[in-house]
Amino acid sequence: MRAETIVGESVEARPFNKRGWVVFVLGLSAVVLLVSGVVLFIAPSSRIAKSIDWDLWALDREAWVNLHNVVAILFSAVVVWHLAFNWKPLCNYIGGARPRRRIKLLRELLAATATLVIIVGLVAAAVPPISTLGSVSNYFRHEYWK
């Protein structure tokens, strides 16, 4: 007797696709990280959350923090696994098939680096619009839920 999948293909017909699993874990965990990040952005501070018995979708603030942290660790581990499985194709994509070749995507690498340096600089300098995000989060954490 064959075990059937949703589309009628036999489960035994093909081996488990690790790359497909990695793609789904990364995609689904990114969604969970996005949702839990937004929830934690607007959630009250721990003291206020405990005093008003705050929860959302049956999870209190501590559970949301734990969910976010555990999924972030899973996401990070799967990213490392993905890089390990795809190191050679990644190197070929970035630098070409030959060793010591110029980086093919040098402009993109520099643009990505500049973007990150600018964001880190804006956060460190606490200037708008970055500082506004912190103010909005602080408002939700300390004022909105009182």
C-alpha positions in Angstrom: 0.0 0.0 0.0 1.4 3.4 -1.0 1.2 6.4 1.2 -0.3 9.2 -0.8 0.6 12.9 -0.7 -1.8 15.8 -1.4 -1.0 15.7 -5.2 -1.2 11.9 -5.3 2.5 11.3 -5.6 3.8 8.4 -3.6 5.9 9.3 -0.5 8.3 6.5 -1.4 8.6 7.8 -5.0 11.4 10.2 -4.2 13.9 10.8 -1.4 13.5 13.7 1.1 14.7 16.9 -0.5 17.0 18.6 2.0 17.3 21.7 -0.1 13.5 22.0 -0.4 13.3 21.6 3.4 15.9 24.3 3.9 14.0 26.7 1.6 10.7 26.1 3.5 12.3 26.4 7.0 14.0 29.7 6.0 10.9 31.1 4.4 8.5 30.1 7.2 10.9 31.1 10.0 11.3 34.5 8.3 7.6 35.0 8.5 7.5 33.9 12.2 10.5 36.3 12.9 8.7 39.1 11.1 5.4 38.6 13.0 7.1 38.1 16.4 9.4 41.1 15.8 6.3 43.3 15.1 4.5 42.0 18.2 7.6 42.6 20.4 8.0 46.1 18.8 4.5 47.1 20.1 4.3 44.8 23.2 4.4 46.5 26.6 7.5 46.3 28.7 7.8 43.2 30.9 6.7 45.0 34.0 3.6 46.4 32.4 2.8 43.2 30.5 2.9 41.3 33.8 0.8 43.9 35.7 -2.0 43.9 33.0 -1.7 40.2 32.2 -1.0 41.0 28.6 -1.0 38.3 25.9 -1.6 38.0 22.2 -2.8 34.8 20.5 -2.4 32.9 23.8 1.3 34.0 24.2 2.5 36.4 26.9 5.4 38.7 26.3 7.9 36.2 27.7 6.6 33.5 25.3 6.9 35.9 22.4 10.5 36.7 23.3 11.2 33.0 23.6 9.5 32.2 20.3 11.5 35.0 18.6 14.8 33.9 20.0 14.3 30.1 19.3 13.2 30.8 15.7 16.1 33.2 15.2 18.5 30.5 16.4 16.9 27.9 14.0 17.0 30.5 11.2 20.7 31.2 11.8 21.5 27.4 12.0 19.7 26.7 8.8 21.4 29.7 7.1 24.8 28.2 8.1 23.7 24.8 6.8 22.5 26.4 3.6 25.9 28.1 3.1 27.7 24.9 3.8 25.7 23.0 1.2 26.0 25.8 -1.4 29.5 27.2 -0.7 31.0 26.3 -4.1 28.0 27.6 -6.1 28.0 30.8 -3.9 31.7 31.3 -4.5 31.2 30.8 -8.3 28.3 33.2 -8.3 30.2 35.9 -6.5 33.7 35.4 -7.9 33.3 33.3 -11.0 34.5 29.7 -11.5 38.2 30.5 -11.5 40.1 31.1 -8.2 41.5 34.6 -7.6 39.2 36.1 -10.2 37.8 39.6 -9.5 34.5 39.7 -7.7 31.8 39.7 -10.3 29.3 41.5 -8.1 31.7 44.1 -6.6 29.3 47.0 -7.1 26.5 45.0 -5.4 28.8 44.1 -2.5 29.9 47.7 -2.0 26.3 48.9 -2.2 25.2 46.3 0.4 28.1 47.2 2.7 27.4 50.9 2.3 23.7 50.3 3.1 24.6 48.4 6.3 27.2 50.9 7.4 24.7 53.8 6.9 22.0 52.0 8.9 24.5 51.2 11.7 25.7 54.8 11.7 22.2 56.2 11.9 21.4 53.9 14.8 24.6 54.8 16.6 23.9 58.5 16.0 20.3 58.2 17.0 19.0 60.4 14.2 15.7 60.4 12.4 14.1 58.3 10.9 15.9 55.6 12.8 15.5 57.2 16.2 11.8 57.7 15.5 11.4 53.9 15.4 12.9 53.6 18.9 10.6 56.4 20.1 7.5 54.6 18.7 8.6 51.3 20.2 9.2 53.0 23.6 5.7 54.6 23.4 4.1 51.2 22.9 6.2 49.6 25.6 5.8 52.2 28.3 2.8 54.5 27.5 0.2 52.9 25.2 -0.6 49.9 27.5 -1.0 51.9 30.7 
